[in-house]
Amino acid sequence: MKKVVVGMSGGVDSSVAAYLLKQQGYDVVGVTMQIWQDEEETVQQENGGCCGLSAVEDARRVAHDLGIPYYVMNFKAEFKDKVMDYFAGEYLCGRTPNPCIACNRYVKWESLLKRSLDIGANYIATGHYARIRQLDNGRYTICNSVTAAKDQTYALYNLTQEQLKRTLMPVGEYSKDEVRKIASDIGLRVAHKPDSQDICFVKDGDYASFLEEYTGKKVPEGNFVTRDGKVIGRHKGITHYTIGQRRGLELPMGHRVFVTDLRTDTNEVVIGENQDLMHTVLYADHINFMSVADIEGEKRVIAKIRYNHKGASAVIRRIGEDKIECVFDDPQRAMTPGQAVVFYDGENVLGGGTIKSSK
């Protein structure tokens, strides 16, 4: 019997994933990853998100109900190094990171997979809404879930071939409503538990306060400027802003204006019009190919520039050892440095990278 370690967050998706795999005949072990840094119980309870104390309690109850062994594994050091330090460093450099992508690659897969293999498991599994398939070329890729409304492939583009080969994603064959119904039918108490939102280690979505507390650095105020450098006001610190932002600027401009650039070298936040956010070309680095080992010449793809972006037709080509140029057919709004761009070939993830710049 093949053994699979299921990463259990205490939510309905990973709980049903464990149930489905047990039904399919796997030897299932439930594991919750302890990643939250603060030892105070009340703080863990409030802020743990998918891996806090309440998650542990819910996951343990589900494992008991399913009749599977359950463990909590400590990944605090890996999470701090690969996710929190990266998150803080990117923001301080004026980029907008996606910590969930880093967490998926380096904690939920790299670290969990290694420990799972060490205890004799053949696979790890998650509750992600995506499907893994092996293509005719022998490579593994991720493809869209059966329900586009809950597709999570964007945040998984960075997984390696070895990780994909050892991963199962059973809920990718179901819609969210179907998953909740399965949970309800078998009497799981988490059947109607709300989905977790926001970044699990940032309380109330207040990134700037988290960064100041985490780094011990007070981010200095600076100037709001127009594209040509005219000073039009004072900003609260560059970490308070991201490309495309409109709310919270408090500028008496008489019409809607947006953050169009962050100049970390001069500590300036550039303000402009919506049209200033529209670009057709982006450059990306930290490339990871999935369905192919590499591309030759130009390749037409659908490219997504953020999690909730529908995707747009584009042509990509390699312009350096670790650099891709992506030219969209139509202008796209607010291509944000630090965020991921993910390329799709049909419903398969071709690969992706980190947005460096756009024009």
Protein Blocks (a to p, Z undefined) as FASTA:
>chain_A
ZZdddddehiaklmmmmmmmmmnopacddddddfbfblbfklmmmmnmmmmmklmmmmmm
mmmmnopacddddfklmmmmmmmmmmmmmmmnopacdfklmmmmmmmmmmmmmmmmmnop
abdcdfbdcdddddfkopacddddfblklccklmmmmpcfklmmmcccfklmpcfklmmm
mmmmnopaklmgccdedjfklghhiaklmmmmmnopacdddddddfkopafbdcebjklp
cehiaghnlpaehpacddfbdcfknopacdddfklmpcfbdcdehiacfkbmbdehjadd
dddfbfklgbiadddddfbfkbccdddfbdcehiaehiacdddehjbcfbdcddfbdZZ
